[in-house]
Amino acid sequence: TARRAARAAERGGARARPGREGVRESPRNGARQKLHKWFGRDPVDFATGRMLLAQTDVALPGVLPLVFQRQFESSYRAGRWFGPTWSSTLDQRLETDAEGVVYHGEEGLLLAYPHPVPGGVPVLPEEGPRRTLERTPHGDYVLTDPESGRVHHFTGGGEREETALLAEVADRNGNRITFDYDEEGTPLGVVHSGGYRLRVETADGRVTALHLAGAAPDGGDQQLIRYAYDTHGNLTEVVNSTGTPLRFGYDDRGRITSWTDTNGSRFGYAYDDEDRCVWQSGEAGRLLSTLDYSQTDPRTGLRVTAVTDSLGHTTRYLVNDRLQIVTSVDATGATTRTERDHDDRVLATTDALGRTWSVERDGEGRPVAETAPDGSCTRVTYNELGLPTRVVGPDGAEWRYAYDERGNRIQVTDPAGGTTRCTYAPDGSLTSVTDALGATTRVRCDRAGLPLEITDPLGATTAYRRDGFGNPVTVVDPLGGTTRLAWTVEGRLTRREGPDGAQESWTYDGEGNCVRHVNPSGGETSYEYTHFDQLSARTGPDGVRYTFTHDTELRLTEVTNPQGLTWTYTYDPAGRLIAERDFDDRTHRYDLDPTGALTSRTTPLGEVIRYERDALGRTVRKDAAGAVTTYAYDPAGRLLEATAPGAEVRYQRDKLGRVKTELVNGRALTHAYDALGRRTRRTTPTGAVSTSTYDTAGNRTSLTANGHTLDFTHDAAGRETQRAIGANDLALTQLWDPAGRLTSQSLTRTASDPIQRRDYTYRADGYLTGVVDSVTGRTAFDLNAVGRVTAVHARDWTERYAYDEAGNQTEATWPETHAFQEAKGPRTYTGTTITSAGRIRYEHDAAGRVTLRQKTRLSRKPDSWRYQWDAEDRLVQATTPDGTVWRYAYDPLGRRTAKHRIVGGEAVETTLFAWDGPTLIEQTTTAPALPHPVTLTWDHKGFTPLTQTERLTNESTQQEIDSRFYAIVTDLVGTPTELVDESGDIAWRARSTLWGTTTWPTTSTTYTPLRFPGQYYDPETGLHYNYFRYYDPATARYASPDPLGLGPAPLPTAYVRNPHTWSDPFGLAPTGGCPPTPDVGDVDSLVRNIDERTVFHYSNREGYEGVLDSGTVRADGKGRAYVTQEMVSPEDAHNFLFAGNPAYIGKGDYMIAIRTPEGTVLRVGEQPNELIHQGSLRFSRDDIIYAGPNPFN
């Protein structure tokens, strides 16, 4: 049968070369796993020069995913079903001869084994991964991969047969993928125990199409992909559901000389006589490369691969006789050295600064100890399945893991003793998770192991119905709201209908790029792409168009806004960003060390901020134009101490690294946590105590602040429905629509005693269109195509706003009763820098920061506010029109800790601020007009304030003299609208314009300085302090450019697009609102495709784009690339993955979900579900499940 199958595969006109020939020709090359090869360009293995092209045709999710792959390799000649130079899932087989057995893997792997004795001891390959081969007493073969736990069964290959065909792949849980053949050995199908059935069409010894049984809309078989071949049997066309082919060209040796994608973009290759790629280039010279293999390193005698890119920059790779790259020298001369063992596993890495990370391995090659350049060490212990059971970090923190006999992780115990337990069905699908406090979440899965129902500890259930691909087509939330989804054959979301009936759609080209998105309001965004799927233009629903230019190395070099202004980027020969020039011709320059770490940056003013790093690459000293800040860390790399001029921050942490005490200039903030890491108690520097309780689903059920309690009630979806305030029947009740939008908010003393009510209406895309307030009446909002508010219509007044095509506000008017009348009227700009607003004139320094705000007055001298900034764009002094000077102080993390009113060089009025991570929680003011210090303390849910407590204290004894408590009512994004005392009286009510200029009744009995989320109002300047920047509500702009540049938004000085649905708590990047379309995948495909190989990497927009563009999660200063198996919210990413360090604010806003290549070694890190890859983690676009804004946003 096997011989007949071989003959069938040869009928295509090109005979597959026996694997033994490949082994003899290069025993090392065939045995090298893809994850141990060093790839670059498009892509070439720099150790051998072989061009490799891997493609995934089918990926069906499950505990054991069904993945159908092909891989071209320029020296490979053992392929059958897709031509001799392609290996594939169907080409997996064993070939036997007199010397032994050769295994053909789906990624071109050729492993040579001695003959195993039937029923005897398994044998290992002569080279390559330690996958064992044994022969059953019946003559069949079993190949076992101990790393993945998967077992391959082969039939045939006896004494009279040369080939044993792959019959089955099974995992430890008994899930199986079986391969069906006809009597001639021709593949007919691939069947998954979870219910998937892949039907294979063949002709003339080649696979011509793949179909998924029962997956078509009418219940028939759905064609997934089809293939075409030339007369020599070479694969020439691959056609997906779009009907447009991806085409390949070949030379007479079966090597790919070109591919032309479905958009018509072409890429070409040339080879030498040894099948090495010597030249490659795309359209217009993109990724043009020449590769030279003739050189020898004079010092070591090692062979050199020299790769010269399209800009003439050369990188050299030194290759030893085991085809291992031991040294790389980039175009700047930076040298990295790597030591590997016999099986290509890393033993040590020495970076360009001479710092060495070493790895100790056990007899199976597993890392058991990793030692960093500073001597710190992480140790790992494994069980008999090779799974980590104990991880001890450099700080001694110990994580323990337990597994069932099939390798499913059933228990995790953290260093504090908290234990999470999991249970599984016989097929390995998750059935329950019980947290450290005993609350259990239950999961019911289908045959493939995909969730059908998830029930939280309170009994709320989310249900899924799936199509034949495993895609969810309906999702029913715990309240019965149904979301309906439609998908392409390739698994891309094409339509979403929300529980409220709102629909949006997506259209893709043949490469999977989204070319059109229609939002629920009918607004259309179109995308244009150039070669290599690079975005070249984006046109929004309002017709506004941005264009993007890339160099021949595919790096973004220019962004052109709709006004024709350009933002440019400059790179060094190694491809690292060294300068950027913004829309207003201001240039920032960056100096890097040989490892690529920032050593200094120069501002447009010429001020230099320098950085010094320790042996692990952590910043230990920062010199900002003479202001020096130092940093110290614990053995696990967490910040322990930071000291700056006039400020000091110290942390005391528990065994899990959570902050127990934070001391800022000696003022202590303390925390207590439950076993799940939820904070149960907080004590502020002035002694204000807050406690919280939670239900088993994680909802906060009560907050007690200074003895006053709020009780929270939630619906089954976790949305807050009622907030009981105190013990006097005072309550805030909230109603939600099926899409999760707030529709009604009522404040009542009793059911029959309403105080206030607001009802909200929305446009289909989620933007607010109206509010009916029981006190102020109806307010309606006019919106443009992208959701910007152009007019506010209230009962007896109107606001109007106009914008240019870039989003700059060009005209603004509001009622006479509102503040900042002098700012009404037209706005003028130079570039994107505002020069006037109404009767206000602005001056800026060379860095784009406001230095003068001047209000003209009739027949009088103008009022002038002057601002001074430090080298890090922090406002340090303001002078008001009457000559009063205010000075501002910051801690080493950039948080404002004090402001002082200066008279005669002395502070006569001081406000001290206290922070909980990035959230302002307390201020204490002392002034001559105040007989006692006045303290305001706030409690929050995220960035939404819940309570304000006012206290008078004795300055010397700190004893409380008097206190008042208020519950805070907020708008949709969390801006305070009312302060309510426990009797139900409204003590303060905001009257605000759209963009935040605020007044309040003179009869108010209290006051709050809180404004938009994360903002604090400074009366002396009229600005809102917003952590990293200051916001001007009169112009809806910041007083300084965004330090993150274009990453967060296309207009770096403007506030958010619509303040009813968006906010910017850090003054860095908008959050909330209507989320943008992901770059890869979508939320629903993300959920359905998560499996045991999925890892997540979190970053801010800038870091995310760098990872996406480079296909690399770069190693840090420790030589480690960090990922996690946890999908978490941006807030949890900051608080737990980044240990709450404000320096990492925004690092959880974007997420890339990657299915790690088979066999990728990721060891457990110091934190739960933290995984570490030694060296940079490389992946292809096909490995990406999702890339875009964090779905929790």
Secondary structure in CASP SS format (residue, H / E / C, confidence):
PFRMAT SS
TARGET T0000
AUTHOR 0000-0000-0000
METHOD secondary structure of the structure
MODEL  1
T C 1.00
A H 1.00
R H 1.00
R H 1.00
A H 1.00
A H 1.00
R H 1.00
A H 1.00
A H 1.00
E H 1.00
R C 1.00
G C 1.00
G C 1.00
A C 1.00
R C 1.00
A C 1.00
R C 1.00
P C 1.00
G H 1.00
R H 1.00
E H 1.00
G H 1.00
V H 1.00
R H 1.00
E H 1.00
S C 1.00
P H 1.00
R H 1.00
N H 1.00
G H 1.00
A H 1.00
R C 1.00
Q C 1.00
K H 1.00
L H 1.00
H H 1.00
K C 1.00
W C 1.00
F E 1.00
G E 1.00
R C 1.00
D C 1.00
P C 1.00
V E 1.00
D E 1.00
F C 1.00
A C 1.00
T C 1.00
G C 1.00
R C 1.00
M E 1.00
L E 1.00
L E 1.00
A E 1.00
Q E 1.00
T E 1.00
D E 1.00
V E 1.00
A E 1.00
L E 1.00
P C 1.00
G C 1.00
V C 1.00
L C 1.00
P C 1.00
L E 1.00
V E 1.00
F E 1.00
Q E 1.00
R E 1.00
Q E 1.00
F E 1.00
E E 1.00
S C 1.00
S C 1.00
Y C 1.00
R C 1.00
A C 1.00
G C 1.00
R C 1.00
W C 1.00
F C 1.00
G C 1.00
P C 1.00
T C 1.00
W E 1.00
S E 1.00
S E 1.00
T H 1.00
L H 1.00
D H 1.00
Q C 1.00
R E 1.00
L E 1.00
E E 1.00
T E 1.00
D E 1.00
A C 1.00
E C 1.00
G E 1.00
V E 1.00
V E 1.00
Y E 1.00
H E 1.00
G C 1.00
E C 1.00
E C 1.00
G C 1.00
L C 1.00
L E 1.00
L E 1.00
A E 1.00
Y E 1.00
P C 1.00
H C 1.00
P C 1.00
V C 1.00
P E 1.00
G C 1.00
G C 1.00
V C 1.00
P C 1.00
V E 1.00
L C 1.00
P C 1.00
E C 1.00
E C 1.00
G C 1.00
P C 1.00
R C 1.00
R C 1.00
T E 1.00
L E 1.00
E E 1.00
R E 1.00
T C 1.00
P C 1.00
H C 1.00
G C 1.00
D C 1.00
Y E 1.00
V E 1.00
L E 1.00
T E 1.00
D E 1.00
P C 1.00
E C 1.00
S C 1.00
G C 1.00
R E 1.00
V E 1.00
H E 1.00
H E 1.00
F E 1.00
T E 1.00
G E 1.00
G C 1.00
G C 1.00
E C 1.00
R C 1.00
E C 1.00
E C 1.00
T E 1.00
A E 1.00
L E 1.00
L E 1.00
A E 1.00
E E 1.00
V E 1.00
A E 1.00
D C 1.00
R C 1.00
N C 1.00
G C 1.00
N C 1.00
R E 1.00
I E 1.00
T E 1.00
F E 1.00
D E 1.00
Y E 1.00
D C 1.00
E C 1.00
E C 1.00
G C 1.00
T C 1.00
P E 1.00
L E 1.00
G E 1.00
V E 1.00
V E 1.00
H E 1.00
S C 1.00
G C 1.00
G C 1.00
Y C 1.00
R E 1.00
L E 1.00
R E 1.00
V E 1.00
E E 1.00
T E 1.00
A E 1.00
D C 1.00
G C 1.00
R E 1.00
V E 1.00
T E 1.00
A E 1.00
L E 1.00
H E 1.00
L E 1.00
A C 1.00
G C 1.00
A C 1.00
A C 1.00
P C 1.00
D C 1.00
G C 1.00
G C 1.00
D C 1.00
Q E 1.00
Q E 1.00
L E 1.00
I E 1.00
R E 1.00
Y E 1.00
A E 1.00
Y E 1.00
D C 1.00
T C 1.00
H C 1.00
G C 1.00
N C 1.00
L E 1.00
T E 1.00
E E 1.00
V E 1.00
V E 1.00
N C 1.00
S C 1.00
T C 1.00
G C 1.00
T C 1.00
P E 1.00
L E 1.00
R E 1.00
F E 1.00
G E 1.00
Y E 1.00
D C 1.00
D C 1.00
R C 1.00
G C 1.00
R C 1.00
I E 1.00
T E 1.00
S E 1.00
W E 1.00
T E 1.00
D C 1.00
T C 1.00
N C 1.00
G C 1.00
S C 1.00
R E 1.00
F E 1.00
G E 1.00
Y E 1.00
A E 1.00
Y E 1.00
D C 1.00
D C 1.00
E C 1.00
D C 1.00
R C 1.00
C E 1.00
V E 1.00
W E 1.00
Q E 1.00
S E 1.00
G E 1.00
E H 1.00
A H 1.00
G H 1.00
R C 1.00
L C 1.00
L C 1.00
S E 1.00
T E 1.00
L E 1.00
D E 1.00
Y E 1.00
S E 1.00
Q E 1.00
T E 1.00
D C 1.00
P C 1.00
R C 1.00
T C 1.00
G C 1.00
L C 1.00
R E 1.00
V E 1.00
T E 1.00
A E 1.00
V E 1.00
T E 1.00
D C 1.00
S C 1.00
L C 1.00
G C 1.00
H C 1.00
T E 1.00
T E 1.00
R E 1.00
Y E 1.00
L E 1.00
V E 1.00
N C 1.00
D C 1.00
R C 1.00
L C 1.00
Q C 1.00
I E 1.00
V E 1.00
T E 1.00
S E 1.00
V E 1.00
D C 1.00
A C 1.00
T C 1.00
G C 1.00
A C 1.00
T E 1.00
T E 1.00
R E 1.00
T E 1.00
E E 1.00
R E 1.00
D C 1.00
H C 1.00
D C 1.00
D C 1.00
R C 1.00
V E 1.00
L E 1.00
A E 1.00
T E 1.00
T E 1.00
D C 1.00
A C 1.00
L C 1.00
G C 1.00
R C 1.00
T E 1.00
W E 1.00
S E 1.00
V E 1.00
E E 1.00
R E 1.00
D C 1.00
G C 1.00
E C 1.00
G C 1.00
R C 1.00
P E 1.00
V E 1.00
A E 1.00
E E 1.00
T E 1.00
A C 1.00
P C 1.00
D C 1.00
G C 1.00
S C 1.00
C E 1.00
T E 1.00
R E 1.00
V E 1.00
T E 1.00
Y E 1.00
N C 1.00
E C 1.00
L C 1.00
G C 1.00
L C 1.00
P E 1.00
T E 1.00
R E 1.00
V E 1.00
V E 1.00
G C 1.00
P C 1.00
D C 1.00
G C 1.00
A C 1.00
E E 1.00
W E 1.00
R E 1.00
Y E 1.00
A E 1.00
Y E 1.00
D C 1.00
E C 1.00
R C 1.00
G C 1.00
N C 1.00
R E 1.00
I E 1.00
Q E 1.00
V E 1.00
T E 1.00
D C 1.00
P C 1.00
A C 1.00
G C 1.00
G C 1.00
T E 1.00
T E 1.00
R E 1.00
C E 1.00
T E 1.00
Y E 1.00
A C 1.00
P C 1.00
D C 1.00
G C 1.00
S C 1.00
L E 1.00
T E 1.00
S E 1.00
V E 1.00
T E 1.00
D C 1.00
A C 1.00
L C 1.00
G C 1.00
A C 1.00
T E 1.00
T E 1.00
R E 1.00
V E 1.00
R E 1.00
C E 1.00
D C 1.00
R C 1.00
A C 1.00
G C 1.00
L C 1.00
P E 1.00
L E 1.00
E E 1.00
I E 1.00
T E 1.00
D C 1.00
P C 1.00
L C 1.00
G C 1.00
A C 1.00
T E 1.00
T E 1.00
A E 1.00
Y E 1.00
R E 1.00
R E 1.00
D C 1.00
G C 1.00
F C 1.00
G C 1.00
N C 1.00
P E 1.00
V E 1.00
T E 1.00
V E 1.00
V E 1.00
D C 1.00
P C 1.00
L C 1.00
G C 1.00
G C 1.00
T E 1.00
T E 1.00
R E 1.00
L E 1.00
A E 1.00
W E 1.00
T C 1.00
V C 1.00
E C 1.00
G C 1.00
R C 1.00
L E 1.00
T E 1.00
R E 1.00
R E 1.00
E E 1.00
G C 1.00
P C 1.00
D C 1.00
G C 1.00
A C 1.00
Q E 1.00
E E 1.00
S E 1.00
W E 1.00
T E 1.00
Y E 1.00
D C 1.00
G C 1.00
E C 1.00
G C 1.00
N C 1.00
C E 1.00
V E 1.00
R E 1.00
H E 1.00
V E 1.00
N C 1.00
P C 1.00
S C 1.00
G C 1.00
G C 1.00
E E 1.00
T E 1.00
S E 1.00
Y E 1.00
E E 1.00
Y E 1.00
T E 1.00
H H 1.00
F H 1.00
D H 1.00
Q E 1.00
L E 1.00
S E 1.00
A E 1.00
R E 1.00
T E 1.00
G C 1.00
P C 1.00
D C 1.00
G C 1.00
V C 1.00
R E 1.00
Y E 1.00
T E 1.00
F E 1.00
T E 1.00
H E 1.00
D C 1.00
T C 1.00
E C 1.00
L C 1.00
R C 1.00
L E 1.00
T E 1.00
E E 1.00
V E 1.00
T E 1.00
N C 1.00
P C 1.00
Q C 1.00
G C 1.00
L C 1.00
T E 1.00
W E 1.00
T E 1.00
Y E 1.00
T E 1.00
Y E 1.00
D C 1.00
P C 1.00
A C 1.00
G C 1.00
R C 1.00
L E 1.00
I E 1.00
A E 1.00
E E 1.00
R E 1.00
D C 1.00
F C 1.00
D C 1.00
D C 1.00
R C 1.00
T E 1.00
H E 1.00
R E 1.00
Y E 1.00
D E 1.00
L E 1.00
D C 1.00
P C 1.00
T C 1.00
G C 1.00
A C 1.00
L E 1.00
T E 1.00
S E 1.00
R E 1.00
T E 1.00
T C 1.00
P C 1.00
L C 1.00
G C 1.00
E C 1.00
V E 1.00
I E 1.00
R E 1.00
Y E 1.00
E E 1.00
R E 1.00
D C 1.00
A C 1.00
L C 1.00
G C 1.00
R C 1.00
T E 1.00
V E 1.00
R E 1.00
K E 1.00
D E 1.00
A E 1.00
A C 1.00
G C 1.00
A E 1.00
V E 1.00
T E 1.00
T E 1.00
Y E 1.00
A E 1.00
Y E 1.00
D C 1.00
P C 1.00
A C 1.00
G C 1.00
R C 1.00
L E 1.00
L E 1.00
E E 1.00
A E 1.00
T E 1.00
A E 1.00
P C 1.00
G C 1.00
A E 1.00
E E 1.00
V E 1.00
R E 1.00
Y E 1.00
Q E 1.00
R E 1.00
D C 1.00
K C 1.00
L C 1.00
G C 1.00
R C 1.00
V E 1.00
K E 1.00
T E 1.00
E E 1.00
L E 1.00
V E 1.00
N C 1.00
G C 1.00
R E 1.00
A E 1.00
L E 1.00
T E 1.00
H E 1.00
A E 1.00
Y E 1.00
D C 1.00
A C 1.00
L C 1.00
G C 1.00
R C 1.00
R E 1.00
T E 1.00
R E 1.00
R E 1.00
T E 1.00
T C 1.00
P C 1.00
T C 1.00
G C 1.00
A C 1.00
V E 1.00
S E 1.00
T E 1.00
S E 1.00
T E 1.00
Y E 1.00
D C 1.00
T C 1.00
A C 1.00
G C 1.00
N C 1.00
R E 1.00
T E 1.00
S E 1.00
L E 1.00
T E 1.00
A E 1.00
N C 1.00
G C 1.00
H E 1.00
T E 1.00
L E 1.00
D E 1.00
F E 1.00
T E 1.00
H E 1.00
D C 1.00
A C 1.00
A C 1.00
G C 1.00
R C 1.00
E E 1.00
T E 1.00
Q E 1.00
R E 1.00
A E 1.00
I E 1.00
G C 1.00
A C 1.00
N C 1.00
D C 1.00
L E 1.00
A E 1.00
L E 1.00
T E 1.00
Q E 1.00
L E 1.00
W E 1.00
D C 1.00
P C 1.00
A C 1.00
G C 1.00
R C 1.00
L E 1.00
T E 1.00
S E 1.00
Q E 1.00
S E 1.00
L E 1.00
T E 1.00
R E 1.00
T E 1.00
A C 1.00
S C 1.00
D E 1.00
P E 1.00
I E 1.00
Q E 1.00
R E 1.00
R E 1.00
D E 1.00
Y E 1.00
T E 1.00
Y E 1.00
R C 1.00
A C 1.00
D C 1.00
G C 1.00
Y C 1.00
L E 1.00
T E 1.00
G E 1.00
V E 1.00
V E 1.00
D E 1.00
S C 1.00
V C 1.00
T C 1.00
G E 1.00
R E 1.00
T E 1.00
A E 1.00
F E 1.00
D E 1.00
L E 1.00
N C 1.00
A C 1.00
V C 1.00
G C 1.00
R C 1.00
V E 1.00
T E 1.00
A E 1.00
V E 1.00
H E 1.00
A C 1.00
R C 1.00
D C 1.00
W C 1.00
T E 1.00
E E 1.00
R E 1.00
Y E 1.00
A E 1.00
Y E 1.00
D C 1.00
E C 1.00
A C 1.00
G C 1.00
N C 1.00
Q E 1.00
T E 1.00
E E 1.00
A E 1.00
T E 1.00
W C 1.00
P C 1.00
E C 1.00
T C 1.00
H C 1.00
A C 1.00
F C 1.00
Q H 1.00
E H 1.00
A H 1.00
K C 1.00
G E 1.00
P E 1.00
R E 1.00
T E 1.00
Y E 1.00
T E 1.00
G C 1.00
T C 1.00
T E 1.00
I E 1.00
T E 1.00
S E 1.00
A E 1.00
G C 1.00
R C 1.00
I E 1.00
R E 1.00
Y E 1.00
E E 1.00
H E 1.00
D C 1.00
A C 1.00
A C 1.00
G C 1.00
R C 1.00
V E 1.00
T E 1.00
L E 1.00
R E 1.00
Q E 1.00
K E 1.00
T E 1.00
R E 1.00
L C 1.00
S C 1.00
R E 1.00
K E 1.00
P E 1.00
D E 1.00
S E 1.00
W E 1.00
R E 1.00
Y E 1.00
Q E 1.00
W E 1.00
D C 1.00
A C 1.00
E C 1.00
D C 1.00
R C 1.00
L E 1.00
V E 1.00
Q E 1.00
A E 1.00
T E 1.00
T C 1.00
P C 1.00
D C 1.00
G C 1.00
T C 1.00
V E 1.00
W E 1.00
R E 1.00
Y E 1.00
A E 1.00
Y E 1.00
D C 1.00
P C 1.00
L C 1.00
G C 1.00
R C 1.00
R E 1.00
T E 1.00
A E 1.00
K E 1.00
H E 1.00
R E 1.00
I E 1.00
V E 1.00
G C 1.00
G C 1.00
E E 1.00
A E 1.00
V E 1.00
E E 1.00
T E 1.00
T E 1.00
L E 1.00
F E 1.00
A E 1.00
W E 1.00
D E 1.00
G C 1.00
P C 1.00
T E 1.00
L E 1.00
I E 1.00
E E 1.00
Q E 1.00
T E 1.00
T E 1.00
T E 1.00
A C 1.00
P C 1.00
A C 1.00
L C 1.00
P C 1.00
H C 1.00
P C 1.00
V E 1.00
T E 1.00
L E 1.00
T E 1.00
W E 1.00
D E 1.00
H E 1.00
K E 1.00
G C 1.00
F C 1.00
T E 1.00
P E 1.00
L E 1.00
T E 1.00
Q E 1.00
T E 1.00
E E 1.00
R E 1.00
L E 1.00
T E 1.00
N C 1.00
E C 1.00
S C 1.00
T C 1.00
Q C 1.00
Q C 1.00
E E 1.00
I E 1.00
D E 1.00
S E 1.00
R E 1.00
F E 1.00
Y E 1.00
A E 1.00
I E 1.00
V E 1.00
T E 1.00
D C 1.00
L C 1.00
V C 1.00
G C 1.00
T C 1.00
P E 1.00
T E 1.00
E E 1.00
L E 1.00
V E 1.00
D C 1.00
E C 1.00
S C 1.00
G C 1.00
D C 1.00
I E 1.00
A E 1.00
W E 1.00
R E 1.00
A C 1.00
R E 1.00
S E 1.00
T C 1.00
L C 1.00
W C 1.00
G C 1.00
T C 1.00
T E 1.00
T E 1.00
W C 1.00
P C 1.00
T C 1.00
T C 1.00
S C 1.00
T C 1.00
T C 1.00
Y C 1.00
T C 1.00
P C 1.00
L E 1.00
R C 1.00
F C 1.00
P C 1.00
G C 1.00
Q C 1.00
Y E 1.00
Y E 1.00
D E 1.00
P C 1.00
E C 1.00
T C 1.00
G C 1.00
L E 1.00
H E 1.00
Y E 1.00
N E 1.00
Y C 1.00
F C 1.00
R E 1.00
Y E 1.00
Y E 1.00
D E 1.00
P C 1.00
A C 1.00
T C 1.00
A C 1.00
R E 1.00
Y E 1.00
A C 1.00
S C 1.00
P C 1.00
D C 1.00
P C 1.00
L C 1.00
G C 1.00
L C 1.00
G C 1.00
P C 1.00
A C 1.00
P C 1.00
L C 1.00
P C 1.00
T C 1.00
A E 1.00
Y C 1.00
V C 1.00
R C 1.00
N C 1.00
P C 1.00
H C 1.00
T C 1.00
W E 1.00
S E 1.00
D C 1.00
P C 1.00
F C 1.00
G C 1.00
L C 1.00
A C 1.00
P C 1.00
T E 1.00
G E 1.00
G C 1.00
C C 1.00
P C 1.00
P C 1.00
T C 1.00
P C 1.00
D C 1.00
V E 1.00
G C 1.00
D C 1.00
V H 1.00
D H 1.00
S H 1.00
L H 1.00
V H 1.00
R H 1.00
N H 1.00
I C 1.00
D C 1.00
E C 1.00
R C 1.00
T E 1.00
V E 1.00
F E 1.00
H E 1.00
Y E 1.00
S E 1.00
N C 1.00
R H 1.00
E H 1.00
G H 1.00
Y H 1.00
E H 1.00
G H 1.00
V H 1.00
L H 1.00
D H 1.00
S H 1.00
G C 1.00
T E 1.00
V E 1.00
R C 1.00
A C 1.00
D C 1.00
G C 1.00
K C 1.00
G C 1.00
R E 1.00
A E 1.00
Y E 1.00
V E 1.00
T E 1.00
Q C 1.00
E C 1.00
M C 1.00
V C 1.00
S C 1.00
P H 1.00
E H 1.00
D H 1.00
A H 1.00
H H 1.00
N H 1.00
F H 1.00
L H 1.00
F C 1.00
A C 1.00
G C 1.00
N C 1.00
P H 1.00
A H 1.00
Y H 1.00
I C 1.00
G C 1.00
K C 1.00
G C 1.00
D C 1.00
Y E 1.00
M E 1.00
I E 1.00
A E 1.00
I E 1.00
R E 1.00
T C 1.00
P C 1.00
E C 1.00
G C 1.00
T C 1.00
V C 1.00
L C 1.00
R E 1.00
V E 1.00
G C 1.00
E C 1.00
Q C 1.00
P C 1.00
N C 1.00
E E 1.00
L E 1.00
I E 1.00
H E 1.00
Q E 1.00
G C 1.00
S C 1.00
L E 1.00
R E 1.00
F C 1.00
S C 1.00
R H 1.00
D H 1.00
D H 1.00
I E 1.00
I E 1.00
Y E 1.00
A E 1.00
G E 1.00
P E 1.00
N C 1.00
P C 1.00
F C 1.00
N C 1.00
END
